[in-house]
Amino acid sequence: MTKITVNGVTTTNTPEQEQYEFFTDRIGGKTKRYCQYDYRHTDGKLFSCVKPSLDACRQARDEWVADKNRKADISTGNRAKKHVER
């Protein structure tokens, strides 16, 4: 399995590439499992998070991408047009 990082630097370099790995952490006598997740967007920006599951990481990524798209639409003037009934 490819490591998600080498010397603390992400190995997720290709646009639309996702990588993840699971790890456990023991705090106060409780052991919890987490997913470390990296995703490289088509614009080259990196999204990275740690969540309890891969599904939670992907949901956070989807929200991040949707927010980026909304901001890009606003900055370029491509706002969604609302249909108005008359």
N, C-alpha and C positions, 0 to 999 in steps of 0.2 A: 504494500500500500504506500502511496506517495504521501510524504509528510506535507501538511498544510503550510508549515513554515520551516525555514532553515535559518538558524541563528536569529530567530525572532522576526524574520522578513518573510512575507507571504510568497508562496510559489504559484499563486493564482494570477497568471499574467495574460491569458488569452481572453479576449472579449467574450462574454456570455458563459465563461467558465465558472463552475461552482466546485468547491472542495469543502469537505467537512471531516471532522473526526470527533469521536466521543472520548470523554474522560470522566473520571470520578473524583469527587472532592469530599473530604471528610471534615465536617465542622461540628464541633460540640457533640461528638459521638454519633452523629448521623452521616451516613454516606449518601451522596446525591450524584446522579449521572447527568452530565451536560453535553451539549453539542457545540463545538466551535465551528463557525461557518464563515466562509469567504465567498464572495461573488464579484466578478469583474464585469461591470456594465459595458455596453457597446461604446460609450463615450470615454472609457478607460478608467473611470472612477471605481474605487473599491468599496464594497459594502462588507462589513464584518460584524459579527455578533456572537454572543454566547447565550444560549437558551436551553431549557430543559429537554427539548426534542428537535429533531430535524424539521418536522412540520411547523413548529413555532418559528424556527429560523427562516424557513421559506416564506411563511406568512409575513414576517417582518420585512424580508427582502421585497416581496410583492408590494407592500405598502410604501417602501422607500422608492421603488421604481415608479409607482403611480404618482407619488408626490413630485418626483423629478420631472415626470411628463407634464403634470399640471403646471409646474413652474416654468417649464420650457414653452408650453403653449401660451401662457400669459405673457412671457417676455417677447415672444415673436408675434403676438397679436392673433394667434389662432385659437381664440376662445371658442368653446362649444356654443353653437347657436341654439337657443331655446325655441321650440316650436310653440307658437301662440295660436290658440284657437280663436276664431272670430265668428 
